[in-house]
Amino acid sequence: MDNSFDHPLFNDYPDPIFAIDLQGNFISVNNALVKMANCPIEKIINASFKIFLPEGDPYHVWQNFQKSIGGEILEFETTMVDAKGESLLVWITNIPFYQEGKIKGVYGIVKDITKLKDAEEKFNAQQQQILNIFESITDAFLALNEDGIVNYWNEEAVRLTQTPKEFIIGKRLWDIFVDPIFEPYIKIYEDTLRDGKTRRFEGYFEPIGKWLEVAIYRSSEGLSVYFRDITLRKDTEKQVLVEVEKYQSLFNLSPVAKWVYDTQTLKFLEVNKAAIQLYGYSREEFLNMTIKEILSPDDHETIAFIKAAKTNTGLRYQDAVKHIKKDGEIIYAKVKGIPFKYVNHHARMVAVIDETDKVMAKEKLVLNERRFRALVQEGSDLISIIQTDGLCSYISPNSKHILGFDSAFLLRKNIIEFVHDEDKHIILNGLEKIKLFQTVKLPPFRAINKQGIYIWIEMNITNLIDDPVIAGYITNARDITQRIQDEIKIRESMARYDIVSKATSEVIWDWNLETREVIWSPGLKDVFGYELETSTETWWYNNIHPDDLEKTKENFKYIMTSLQDKAMCEYRFKCADGSYSYVLDRAFLVMDNNGKPLRMIGSMQDISDRVNYIQSIQAQNNKLMDIAWMQAHKVRAPLSRIMGLTKLIQDSSIDSGVSSEVIKYLEDSANELDAVIKDIIKQSN
């Protein structure tokens, strides 16, 4: 045995070492092998190396052993089983050793590669997993080394580019794609290799007729490149762009006002022409505003809705809200909004329908309904719908107040049942006339109330048979009992006044300030020639002399506004023959308990004779005044000359020539005085 086996370096060598003879039995082992084998050295020496081999594998090791004793140095991998049955992967180096020039056995150096093998297998598994990932991902993938040589090209890259792996792997990428159109892309690859920055780009690759999205990453070996086909997306984007342009046209040209606002800042992002026209702001003004600036400050509900829309994108629309236009006008708008993404903004697109007319019409309708209820249900008129035979199909609730009967009691009853027997013909005649005319006004008639008392009723009938909603006759009736009673009293009074008026040549009149009707006494014919019992105030005014009309109206108006109970005025009144008489009108104002004027009663007296007499006296006085003036001025001048000439004639000292001239002057003055006297006589006549 070689003494080297006893050397400390052999025993303390970190790697397990053994020596076996030509039969494969252990001659010597070092401490490291004993430890690896988990077996005492005494059980190893002289034992065959086969004791550390797994069942079924001795041939492989034995064959290598035979080669080594034949003089070959061999390295191989095998499995070793230690004394405890644990398997180890080992790497064995067999070196034949010689004595006296002959091979006497084999040295063996053992390395435990179990962990290394496990790591290698894990690495290979990971590599395979990575390869599987690269093959299974939907993106095409290629890997380049530092020199740009392709060392991986997955199946998706093959499919996408129609380039087989064998055509590209192992070749420099830019040697394959040499067309000038690839130069910008090759530069991107080179830049990424140089600075290590990740780059992404999109490009159209003409050889394959496709748009590709490319992502390039720097790796430890070179570059990792992912690319995918985005042709469909590009086509879609192109189509979307076309649709966006169409939408933009539809948005801008829509007759409905529309705008887009940011749900966070509430700023306007876009508005269409209809919105600009509706609100009066320019586009530039809109884009510098928030939607709060068009909201009515007191519209708290809308402000709350907008705040809720920031987080609740499901809110779609809101009924009519108040918006303020640039000129301050308030409009009512129905607002519909949908959330969407607008150029990196969380936004809502809002369509605004101006419903101002609709809201105003609705408010007007509500007001009309209130008025209807006030007029029909709470008014003084009794409204009903009757059929052609007088059967009642509707009657207003105020029947309780007017007749004492509930409206439910009167339904389906004939109105003729409640009319006085002597007045039933009025209703029957009215039902016949209404077939020929749209509206018929009936004379007053008597109807019985719940207390069994007859009251006077005034009624208008309107034919709405052809109206599908009414399908009958509308009647408007009111209690005029008080008026009839008052008229009876007035007629009695007028009869008494008439007796007085016949003795005094006066016309008595009664003016109803509510109906504007005037009742005249019979003296109207005797005094002015008109055969009238009643007239309108217009007829009265039309017969007042135009020069006196405004003054007379003002007098009557003053009586009513100042609430004087008595007043009088004079004016000219036109007679039936067209002439005018001077009248003195005395009036007395009748008021209700609240001081409201109800009627005015007066007497019209013809004072034409008195006025004419006064006017004749005035004319005579004027003549006398003229005569007195003439006497004072025109008579005195010639008379003074005559008196002076007379004194000259009496003077004896003047000669005969002068005297004859004086006589001539005297004659002229006498003639002048005679003419003045004749003029005075003429004026007196």
Beta strands, then each sheet from edge to edge (+ up, - down):
strand 1: 17-21
strand 2: 26-29
strand 3: 74-81
strand 4: 87-99
strand 5: 102-112
strand 6: 140-145
strand 7: 150-153
strand 8: 199-205
strand 9: 210-218
strand 10: 222-229
strand 11: 257-262
strand 12: 268-271
strand 13: 317-324
strand 14: 330-342
strand 15: 345-354
strand 16: 382-386
strand 17: 392-395
strand 18: 439-441
strand 19: 445-448
strand 20: 454-464
strand 21: 472-479
strand 22: 506-512
strand 23: 517-520
strand 24: 534-536
strand 25: 566-574
strand 26: 580-591
strand 27: 597-606
sheet 1: 2+ 1- 5+ 4- 3+
sheet 2: 7+ 6- 10+ 9- 8+
sheet 3: 12+ 11- 15+ 14- 13+
sheet 4: 17+ 16- 21+ 20- 18+
sheet 5: 17+ 16- 21+ 20- 19+
sheet 6: 24+ 23- 22+ 27- 26+ 25-
end
